[in-house]
Amino acid sequence: MTDADHVDRIRADYGRWARFYDWFARATTSVGGVRAACIDALDLDVGDTVVEFGCGPGPNLPALRDAVGPSGHVVGVDVTRRMLDRARALVARRGWENVSLVQGDAATPPIGGADAVLSTFVTSLFPDPAAVVRGWCGLADRVVLASFAPRGSRPANAALWAFTRLSTELFDADGVDALAQLDRRTAAARAGLDASMDRVGSETYVFGTVTVAAGHRA
């Protein structure tokens, strides 16, 4: 499979589920404290520029904009047009002039640099998450990743497994152990942080099924 095929598959799958994902993401904004933990780990100052790779319909945009203030800049990047259409509608409704949305592949970022980078539940989509994360670390001194981590309780892992089975192709989990695939890719993303940043810390949430890893450069 070529990189172009992989991107096309993600566009098709997420485009198909855009409306549901928009509702789900907004309904679960505060579940388990994951989003608040990501914002805290980014350690944003007023006036900073923060980039979110895989911004989807924009559920993180309000919190990111609050953190950088009206003098800061929030950039959302997503490969799926239908997701960005919903994010653009949100930006238009709120009248935000310091939020930019870009359609592009996070594996080859259309961004020159930023103060911080955020990615929530995106690294599990990449065949080589370590390489992608190393690239992000070249853009900013703070990189925070929220990722699936199937190391929690049996019921939690069962729910996570069911989620992956809804779209096995999206996670490249067709014919393989889906939870093991997620575990490998989350570990690879963390390895990318470890190889690029001076300090990396992590915490787990939602009964052990989500890990938030934060890398900081001195």
N, C-alpha and C positions, 0 to 999 in steps of 0.2 A: 504494500500500500504506500502511495506517495504522500508527501506532506499535504499536497493540494487535496487529495482524496480525504485525508483525515479532517481537514478544515471544512470541506464540503459536508461531511457527515455531521460534524458538530453544528454547523449552520442549519442543516435540515432538521435535526432532532430538537434543538432548542427552539428553532422557529416554529415547529409544530406545537410545542408545549408552552409558547410564550405567554399566552393568556393565563394558563393555570399557574405557571411559575411566578408570574407577577403577583397573583393573589397569594400564593403560598409564601413567597418571600416577605411580603408585607405583613401577613398574618403572624409570622414567626420572628418578627424583628428582634424581640427581646428574649426569646426562649434561651434558657441556659446561660445567659450572660455572655454569649460568644461575641456579639457585635460590640458590646461595651468593652470587653477585654481587648479586642482588636484596636479600637480607638485609643484606649489607654496605652497600649504597647507602641503605637505609632509615635507617641510623645510629640504631638503636633503643636506648633506655636502659631499664634495669629500672624497671618501674612505668608505662611508656608504654602508650597505647592505640593499637592498629594495626588498620586495617580492610582486609580483602581483598575487592575487588569481583570477582565471578566465582570464588568459592572452589572451586566444583565439589565433588568428593568429599573434599576436605580435604588434598591432598598437601603443601601449604605450612604447614598449621596447626602441626605439631610444631616446625618451625624458627622460626616466628613466636613461638610460646609460649616456646621456649627463650630467645629474644632479650629478651622483656619480663619474663620471670620470673613466679613465682606471684603477685606483687603487681601485675602488669600485666594488660591485658585485650586479648584478640584477638576481633575481630568478623568473621565470614565472611558475605558476602552473595552469594546466587545466586538466579537467577530460576527454576531448575528444581528441583521438589520431589524428584525421584528422586536428583538429585545431593546435595541437602541431607540426604536420608535416610541416605545412605552416610557423609556427614560427621558426622551425629549419632551414628551407630553407632561411629565412630572416637572421638568425644569421650566417649561412654559407656564404651567399653572402657578408655580411659586415665584415666577419672575426673577429667577436667578441669573445674574449677568456674569458671574465668576465661575460658572460650571460649564465645561466644554465636554462634548461627547465625540468620540472618534471611532469609526468602524475600522478594525484592524486585528491582526493576529498577534496575541500576546507573546507567542514564541519568537516573533520578529517585531519587537515593539516599535510603533510609529511615534516614539517619544524620545527627545534628546536628553532629558534629565529632569530630576525633581528632588524635593527634600525627602519624600517618603513614598513608599509603594505598598499598596494593600492588595491582597488576593484572597478571596473567600471561596473555597470549594471549587477551585479551578485546576490545581496542580494534578489532580487525579485524571484529568482529561489528556495529559501529555504523555506520549510514549517515553520521553526522556525528561522528566521533571527537573533533574539536577541541572542540566544544561540551561533550561529555561530560567530557573531561579538564579543561576549564576549571572545570566544576562541582566536580570532585573537588579541584581546587586551592583552591577556596573552603572546603574542609573541613579541610585540614591544611597544615602548612608543609613537609612532605616527601611527594612523590608519586613512586613508582617504577613504570615500565611495562616489561614484557617483551613484545615484539611480533615478529611475523614480518617479516623483512626480506629479500626475495628479491633480494639483491645479491651473493650469494656465488658459489661455483663452479658450473659447469654441472650436475654430478651432484647437488649439494645442492639446486639450484633445481628439478631434475627431480623429486626426492623431495617437495619442498614442493608442486609443482604437482599431483602425484599425490594428495597429502593433501587438497588443496582440492577435487579432483574427486570425492572420496568423498561430499561433501555441498556441492554448488555453491550450493544455496539458502541454506545456513547463512551463507556469506560473501557473499551477493548476487552470486555469480560466474556465474550462469547466462547464457550468451550474451555474456560479456565475457572479456577476458584476465584469468585468475584471478590471476596473479602481479602484473600491473599494478594490479589492484584492491587486493591486499594492500599493495603498495608505497605507493599513494595514501593508504590509511587509516593506515598506520604513520607516514607523513610528516605527516598531519593531526593525529594524536595528539601527535607531537612539537611541532607548531606550537602546540597547546593549552598544552603545558608552557612553551614559550618566551614565550607571551603572558602567562603568569600568575606565573611564578617568577623570582627574581632570578638564579639560577644553575642551568644545566642542562648535564649532561654525559651522554655515552653511550659504550657499548662494544658490540662485536659478538662473537657466539659461534656455535658449531656451524657452522663453515665459512661464516660470513657470513649465515646464514639467520635469525638471531635478534639483535635489538638490545635492550639494556637501557638505558633512558633514565631519568635521575634528576633531578628538579627540587627545588630547595631555596629556601625563602624566607629572607632575611636576618633 
